Amino acid sequence: MPETPILGNMLKTWLFLWIVFPVIAASAQTPVWTAPKAEQWLAQGDWKKGLLAKPHPSVDAVDFAVQYHRSPALWDSVFAWLRTENLDTLRAGKYPIEGDNAFAIVTEGPTKPQDSTKWESHKAYIDLHYVIHGWERIGEAPLDQAILTEPFTTGVDVAHYDARGKYYDVSPGEFLLFFPENVHRAGIQTPGAPKDKKLVIKIRVSAPASPLVTLDYFFNNEWRKNKAGDSVRYHYTWEDTAASGFSKLGDVFKAQGFSLSSLTTAPTADALQTASVYIIVDPDTEKENPHPNYVEVPDIVVLRDWVRSGGVLVLMGNDKGNAEFLHFNRLAGLFGIHFNEDCVNHVVGEDHTPGEIHIPATDPIFKMPLLLYMKDVSSLSLATPATPAILKDGGLLAATARFGKGTVFAVGDPWIYNEYIDACQNRQGVVAWVGWLKEQAR
């Protein structure tokens, strides 16, 4: 069968990744809380301050390191309470540690058959489970592999799921931690141990004081002369207040608590260390910059590790002829996404209908019915782990991918620059989209 251009390009991208990445993986520069660094911190144990209880092998070192270093005083109070309380004499009940930010709940009694327990997760609190006497079986599964059965309700920090996970038989001496990215199932009876005494410490999730969104100015690096004859950067930048800029998008991010920054160099682990969201938009062609900065292998390695450790990467393409695709697709392909280098949603003249996109009320990103507008877009093709995000007439305009602890959002157009942020219901859409990005950010 003849090779189609799209399929052929995708195969070339997968082949590139398959050949190149095993060679370079060992020398990759990594961000601060990669698994090896977090596991080293966990093993050193400075955080224990004399606590004898050990973390269960299932504890996610990266999640623990991130949360501990955001609120070390809170976690130190929790571990001090565990270290100094006589757990054997505590009666069933609730015990304060740090007000609503940390408190313990002690229970004592029969454990349950597995079918009588439910998978659950929490948004506001991390759960620390510790068995004081007896045995208990506890299950754990990734949230993104669970099926929601009972959603969160106002004032109740629990949702329930169907899931398939791992089970651990837990006894005194080890504690488990369950973060918002986990679902867990506790209180399950083990053979020969019909009851136990345990505690659950609820520890409030700590968000970054001000999440940082970083906009790339390296791969998108366009300049022009202003009225005074000076060279100025423009086109999809925070500072560009003309129709071509992202100044209004920056205002939406700031309204939701983000701080703005830009990166004029190639991405590095150090440069992205404090970024929650990193946006690459419309990488340059030679028409836009006679010496374009292409996405190269070291950039892909840095971004791979940054996303895997919890970063949120936004990739915004453009239609054919208006963005560089070959190198950009090598990055996107790592996450199962391919920009097809075509032009769909083509708008001619005053008839804007071809650019309109109807979003259903059940959409997981926008969470409301919307009429969005996006013109002259590169469509996408997907492979695992990417999933569709915005569809129109069977064509794919945007996608998401979960990769390690992080998230990728890709769209075939700059979409919400100043010229079109108020077209149709794009304004409502971008507010919802930025809120969704914030939810994904670590």
C-alpha positions as CSV (number, residue, x, y, z in Angstrom):
1,M,0.0,0.0,0.0
2,P,1.4,3.4,-0.8
3,E,2.7,5.4,2.1
4,T,0.5,8.5,2.9
5,P,2.4,11.7,3.8
6,I,0.9,11.9,7.3
7,L,1.5,8.2,8.1
8,G,5.0,8.4,6.6
9,N,5.9,11.5,8.7
10,M,4.6,9.9,11.9
11,L,6.6,6.7,11.3
12,K,9.7,8.8,10.7
13,T,9.1,10.6,14.0
14,W,8.6,7.3,16.0
15,L,11.7,5.9,14.3
16,F,13.7,9.0,15.3
17,L,12.6,8.7,18.9
18,W,13.2,4.9,19.0
19,I,16.8,5.3,17.7
20,V,17.9,8.4,19.5
21,F,16.5,8.3,23.0
22,P,18.1,5.1,24.3
23,V,21.5,6.6,23.3
24,I,21.0,9.9,25.1
25,A,18.9,8.9,28.1
26,A,21.9,8.3,30.4
27,S,23.3,11.7,29.9
28,A,20.1,13.7,30.2
29,Q,20.0,16.7,32.5
30,T,17.1,16.3,34.9
31,P,15.0,18.7,36.9
32,V,15.1,18.9,40.7
33,W,12.4,16.4,41.8
34,T,13.0,13.5,39.4
35,A,12.5,10.1,40.9
36,P,16.2,9.4,41.6
37,K,16.7,12.8,43.4
38,A,13.4,12.4,45.3
39,E,14.3,8.8,46.3
40,Q,17.7,9.9,47.5
41,W,16.1,12.7,49.6
42,L,13.6,10.1,51.0
43,A,16.3,7.6,51.8
44,Q,18.6,10.2,53.6
45,G,15.7,10.7,56.0
46,D,16.5,14.2,57.3
47,W,12.7,14.8,57.2
48,K,12.1,12.1,59.8
49,K,13.6,14.1,62.8
50,G,13.9,10.9,64.8
51,L,10.6,9.3,63.7
52,L,10.9,5.5,63.9
53,A,8.1,4.7,61.5
54,K,9.3,4.2,57.9
55,P,7.6,5.1,54.6
56,H,6.0,2.1,52.9
57,P,7.8,1.1,49.6
58,S,4.6,2.3,47.7
59,V,5.1,5.9,48.8
60,D,5.7,8.2,45.8
61,A,9.0,9.9,46.5
62,V,8.4,12.7,44.0
63,D,5.0,13.6,45.3
64,F,6.2,13.4,48.9
65,A,9.3,15.6,48.2
66,V,7.2,18.2,46.4
67,Q,4.6,18.5,49.1
68,Y,7.1,18.4,52.0
69,H,9.2,21.2,50.6
70,R,6.2,23.4,50.0
71,S,5.2,23.1,53.6
72,P,8.1,21.7,55.7
73,A,6.8,23.2,59.0
74,L,3.4,21.5,58.5
75,W,5.0,18.1,57.8
76,D,7.5,18.5,60.6
77,S,4.5,19.0,63.0
78,V,2.8,15.8,61.7
79,F,5.9,13.7,62.2
80,A,6.6,15.3,65.6
81,W,3.1,14.3,66.6
82,L,3.6,10.8,65.4
83,R,6.9,10.6,67.2
84,T,5.8,11.9,70.6
85,E,2.2,10.6,71.0
86,N,1.6,7.4,72.8
87,L,-0.4,5.8,70.0
88,D,-1.2,2.7,72.0
89,T,-3.3,4.7,74.5
90,L,-5.2,6.9,72.1
91,R,-8.9,6.3,72.0
92,A,-10.9,6.3,68.8
93,G,-11.6,9.9,67.8
94,K,-10.2,13.0,66.1
95,Y,-7.0,14.7,67.3
96,P,-5.8,18.2,66.2
97,I,-2.2,18.7,65.0
98,E,-2.2,21.9,63.0
99,G,-5.9,23.1,63.0
100,D,-7.6,22.3,59.7
101,N,-4.2,21.9,58.0
102,A,-3.4,18.6,59.7
103,F,-5.4,16.4,62.1
104,A,-5.5,12.7,63.0
105,I,-8.4,10.3,63.1
106,V,-8.0,7.1,65.1
107,T,-10.3,4.1,64.5
108,E,-10.4,0.7,66.2
109,G,-12.6,-2.2,65.3
110,P,-13.3,-4.9,62.7
111,T,-11.8,-4.6,59.2
112,K,-14.1,-5.3,56.2
113,P,-14.4,-7.8,53.4
114,Q,-12.9,-6.2,50.3
115,D,-16.3,-6.0,48.5
116,S,-17.6,-3.8,51.3
117,T,-14.9,-1.1,50.8
118,K,-14.6,1.5,48.0
119,W,-11.9,3.1,46.0
120,E,-11.6,6.8,46.9
121,S,-9.5,9.9,46.3
122,H,-9.2,13.4,47.9
123,K,-8.4,16.9,46.4
124,A,-7.9,19.0,49.5
125,Y,-6.0,16.6,51.7
126,I,-3.2,14.0,51.6
127,D,-3.9,10.8,53.6
128,L,-1.2,9.3,55.8
129,H,-2.3,5.8,56.9
130,Y,-0.6,4.0,59.9
131,V,-1.6,0.7,61.5
132,I,-1.1,0.9,65.3
133,H,-2.2,-2.7,66.1
134,G,-3.1,-5.6,63.9
135,W,-3.1,-5.9,60.1
136,E,-5.0,-4.3,57.3
137,R,-5.0,-4.6,53.5
138,I,-4.9,-1.4,51.5
139,G,-5.2,-0.9,47.8
140,E,-3.7,1.8,45.6
141,A,-4.2,2.7,41.9
142,P,-3.3,5.7,39.7
143,L,-6.2,8.3,39.4
144,D,-5.9,8.5,35.6
145,Q,-6.6,4.8,35.3
146,A,-9.7,4.8,37.6
147,I,-13.3,5.3,36.5
148,L,-15.3,7.8,38.5
149,T,-18.5,6.5,40.0
150,E,-19.4,9.1,42.7
151,P,-18.0,12.6,42.0
152,F,-16.9,15.2,44.6
153,T,-19.7,17.2,46.2
154,T,-19.6,20.6,47.8
155,G,-18.0,20.4,51.2
156,V,-17.1,16.7,50.9
157,D,-13.4,15.9,50.0
158,V,-14.0,12.5,48.6
159,A,-14.9,10.9,45.3
160,H,-15.3,7.2,44.6
161,Y,-14.2,5.0,41.7
162,D,-13.9,1.6,40.0
163,A,-10.3,0.7,39.7
164,R,-7.8,-2.1,39.5
165,G,-4.7,-1.6,41.6
166,K,-2.1,-3.1,43.8
167,Y,-2.8,-4.3,47.4
168,Y,-0.5,-4.3,50.4
169,D,-0.9,-6.1,53.7
170,V,0.2,-3.4,56.2
171,S,1.3,-3.8,59.9
172,P,2.8,-1.4,62.5
173,G,6.0,0.3,61.6
174,E,5.3,1.7,58.1
175,F,3.1,4.5,56.9
176,L,1.5,5.0,53.5
177,L,0.8,8.3,51.8
178,F,-2.0,8.9,49.3
179,F,-1.9,12.0,47.2
180,P,-4.6,13.5,44.9
181,E,-3.0,11.6,42.0
182,N,-3.8,8.3,43.8
183,V,-7.0,6.4,44.5
184,H,-6.9,4.1,47.5
185,R,-9.0,1.5,49.2
186,A,-8.5,0.9,52.9
187,G,-9.8,-1.1,55.8
188,I,-9.8,-4.4,54.1
189,Q,-9.6,-7.6,56.2
190,T,-6.6,-9.8,56.0
191,P,-6.6,-13.6,56.8
192,G,-6.4,-14.2,60.5
193,A,-6.6,-10.5,61.4
194,P,-10.3,-9.6,61.7
195,K,-9.7,-6.2,63.3
196,D,-7.1,-3.5,63.8
197,K,-6.4,-0.1,65.4
198,K,-5.1,2.5,63.0
199,L,-4.9,6.2,62.3
200,V,-5.3,8.4,59.3
201,I,-3.7,11.8,59.3
202,K,-5.2,14.3,57.0
203,I,-2.6,16.8,55.7
204,R,-3.7,19.7,53.6
205,V,-2.4,19.8,50.0
206,S,0.0,22.7,49.4
207,A,-0.1,24.4,46.1
208,P,2.6,26.7,44.8
209,A,2.3,30.2,46.3
210,S,2.0,31.6,42.8
211,P,2.2,29.1,39.9
212,L,4.5,30.2,37.1
213,V,3.7,30.1,33.4
214,T,6.7,30.4,31.2
215,L,6.3,31.4,27.6
216,D,9.0,30.3,25.1
217,Y,10.8,33.2,23.3
218,F,13.6,30.9,21.8
219,F,11.9,28.7,19.3
220,N,9.4,31.5,18.6
221,N,11.9,34.4,18.1
222,E,10.5,37.0,15.7
223,W,11.5,40.7,15.5
224,R,10.5,43.8,13.6
225,K,11.2,47.5,13.6
226,N,9.0,49.8,15.6
227,K,8.1,53.4,14.6
228,A,11.3,54.6,16.1
229,G,13.3,52.2,14.0
230,D,14.3,50.0,16.9
231,S,14.1,46.2,16.7
232,V,11.5,44.8,19.0
233,R,10.3,41.2,19.7
234,Y,6.7,40.5,18.7
235,H,4.2,37.7,17.8
236,Y,2.7,35.6,20.5
237,T,4.6,37.4,23.4
238,W,3.3,38.7,26.7
239,E,4.5,42.2,25.9
240,D,2.9,42.4,22.4
241,T,-0.4,44.3,22.9
242,A,-1.2,44.3,19.2
243,A,-3.5,41.8,17.5
244,S,-0.5,39.5,17.1
245,G,0.3,39.3,20.9
246,F,-0.5,37.2,23.9
247,S,-1.0,40.1,26.3
248,K,-4.6,39.4,26.9
249,L,-3.9,35.7,27.5
250,G,-1.3,36.8,30.1
251,D,-4.1,38.8,31.8
252,V,-6.2,35.7,32.1
253,F,-3.3,33.7,33.6
254,K,-2.6,36.5,36.1
255,A,-6.3,36.7,37.0
256,Q,-6.1,33.0,38.1
257,G,-3.1,33.6,40.3
258,F,-0.2,32.8,37.9
259,S,3.0,34.7,37.6
260,L,4.3,35.3,34.0
261,S,7.8,34.7,32.7
262,S,9.5,34.2,29.4
263,L,12.5,32.1,28.4
264,T,14.8,33.5,25.7
265,T,17.2,30.5,25.8
266,A,16.7,26.8,25.1
267,P,14.9,25.0,27.9
268,T,17.1,23.6,30.7
269,A,16.2,21.8,33.9
270,D,17.4,24.8,35.9
271,A,15.4,27.3,33.7
272,L,12.2,25.3,34.2
273,Q,12.8,24.4,37.8
274,T,10.1,26.8,39.1
275,A,7.7,26.7,36.1
276,S,4.4,25.0,36.4
277,V,3.4,25.5,32.8
278,Y,5.7,26.0,29.8
279,I,4.2,27.1,26.4
280,I,5.9,26.7,23.0
281,V,3.9,28.4,20.3
282,D,4.5,28.6,16.5
283,P,8.2,27.7,16.2
284,D,10.0,29.7,13.6
285,T,10.5,29.0,10.0
286,E,13.3,30.6,8.0
287,K,10.7,33.0,6.6
288,E,10.0,34.3,10.1
289,N,13.6,34.2,11.3
290,P,16.6,33.7,9.0
291,H,18.4,31.8,11.7
292,P,15.6,29.8,13.5
293,N,16.2,27.9,16.7
294,Y,15.0,24.4,16.1
295,V,13.8,22.0,18.8
296,E,16.8,19.6,19.1
297,V,17.5,16.4,20.9
298,P,18.8,18.0,24.2
299,D,15.6,20.2,24.3
300,I,13.4,17.1,23.9
301,V,15.3,15.3,26.7
302,V,14.9,18.2,29.1
303,L,11.2,18.6,28.4
304,R,10.6,14.8,28.6
305,D,12.1,14.7,32.1
306,W,10.3,18.0,33.2
307,V,6.9,16.7,32.1
308,R,7.5,13.3,33.6
309,S,8.2,15.0,36.9
310,G,4.9,16.9,36.8
311,G,5.3,19.8,34.4
312,V,2.5,21.0,32.1
313,L,3.7,21.5,28.5
314,V,1.5,23.4,26.0
315,L,2.4,23.0,22.3
316,M,0.6,25.4,19.9
317,G,1.2,24.9,16.2
318,N,0.0,26.7,13.2
319,D,-1.3,25.9,9.7
320,K,1.0,24.7,6.8
321,G,3.6,27.3,5.9
322,N,3.3,29.3,9.1
323,A,5.3,27.1,11.6
324,E,8.2,24.7,11.6
325,F,7.0,21.1,11.8
326,L,9.9,18.6,11.4
327,H,11.7,19.3,14.7
328,F,8.5,20.4,16.5
329,N,7.0,17.0,15.7
330,R,9.9,15.2,17.2
331,L,9.0,16.7,20.5
332,A,5.3,16.2,20.1
333,G,5.8,12.7,19.0
334,L,7.3,11.7,22.3
335,F,3.8,12.2,23.8
336,G,1.9,10.5,20.9
337,I,1.0,13.7,19.1
338,H,1.7,14.7,15.5
339,F,1.0,18.0,13.7
340,N,-0.2,17.1,10.2
341,E,1.1,20.3,8.5
342,D,-2.2,21.0,6.8
343,C,-4.9,23.6,7.0
344,V,-8.4,22.8,8.3
345,N,-11.1,25.2,9.6
346,H,-10.1,27.4,6.7
347,V,-11.9,30.7,6.8
348,V,-12.3,32.9,3.7
349,G,-13.7,36.4,3.8
350,E,-16.5,37.3,6.3
351,D,-18.0,33.9,6.6
352,H,-16.6,32.8,10.0
353,T,-18.8,29.6,10.2
354,P,-15.9,27.2,9.1
355,G,-13.9,28.4,12.2
356,E,-16.7,27.7,14.7
357,I,-16.3,24.8,17.1
358,H,-19.1,23.5,19.3
359,I,-18.0,22.3,22.7
360,P,-20.4,20.0,24.7
361,A,-21.4,20.6,28.3
362,T,-19.7,17.4,29.3
363,D,-16.3,18.4,28.0
364,P,-13.6,17.6,30.7
365,I,-11.5,20.7,30.0
366,F,-14.1,23.5,29.4
367,K,-16.8,21.9,31.5
368,M,-19.6,23.9,29.8
369,P,-21.2,24.3,26.4
370,L,-19.2,26.8,24.3
371,L,-18.9,28.1,20.8
372,L,-15.2,28.5,20.2
373,Y,-13.5,30.0,17.2
374,M,-10.3,28.7,15.6
375,K,-9.3,29.4,12.0
376,D,-6.7,27.9,9.7
377,V,-5.5,25.1,11.9
378,S,-3.1,22.2,11.6
379,S,-5.0,19.0,12.3
380,L,-3.4,16.3,14.6
381,S,-2.8,12.6,14.5
382,L,-2.5,10.6,17.7
383,A,-0.9,7.5,19.2
384,T,-0.6,6.3,22.8
385,P,-0.7,8.0,25.3
386,A,-2.4,11.0,23.6
387,T,-6.2,11.4,23.6
388,P,-8.5,13.8,21.7
389,A,-9.4,17.1,23.3
390,I,-11.1,19.2,20.6
391,L,-12.9,17.6,17.6
392,K,-14.8,19.1,14.7
393,D,-16.4,17.1,11.9
394,G,-14.2,14.1,12.6
395,G,-11.1,16.2,12.5
396,L,-8.8,16.5,15.5
397,L,-7.7,20.0,16.5
398,A,-6.4,19.6,20.0
399,A,-5.2,16.7,22.2
400,T,-3.9,15.9,25.7
401,A,-1.5,13.4,27.0
402,R,-0.6,12.2,30.5
403,F,3.1,11.5,30.7
404,G,4.5,10.4,34.0
405,K,3.2,12.9,36.5
406,G,2.8,15.6,33.9
407,T,0.4,16.7,31.2
408,V,0.7,17.8,27.6
409,F,-1.9,19.9,25.8
410,A,-1.4,20.4,22.0
411,V,-3.5,22.5,19.6
412,G,-2.9,23.1,15.9
413,D,-3.1,26.9,16.2
414,P,-2.0,29.8,18.4
415,W,-5.8,30.2,18.8
416,I,-6.2,32.7,21.6
417,Y,-3.9,35.5,20.7
418,N,-5.3,39.1,21.0
419,E,-7.0,39.2,17.6
420,Y,-9.3,36.2,18.4
421,I,-9.5,35.9,22.2
422,D,-12.9,37.6,22.1
423,A,-14.2,35.8,19.0
424,C,-17.4,33.8,19.7
425,Q,-17.0,32.5,23.2
426,N,-13.2,32.1,23.2
427,R,-12.9,34.4,26.2
428,Q,-15.0,32.0,28.3
429,G,-13.1,29.1,26.8
430,V,-9.7,30.5,27.6
431,V,-10.7,31.2,31.2
432,A,-11.8,27.6,31.6
433,W,-8.7,26.3,29.8
434,V,-6.3,28.2,32.1
435,G,-8.2,26.9,35.1
436,W,-7.8,23.4,33.7
437,L,-4.0,23.9,33.2
438,K,-3.8,25.1,36.8
439,E,-5.6,21.9,38.0
440,Q,-3.0,19.9,36.1
441,A,0.0,21.8,37.5
442,R,2.0,20.4,40.4
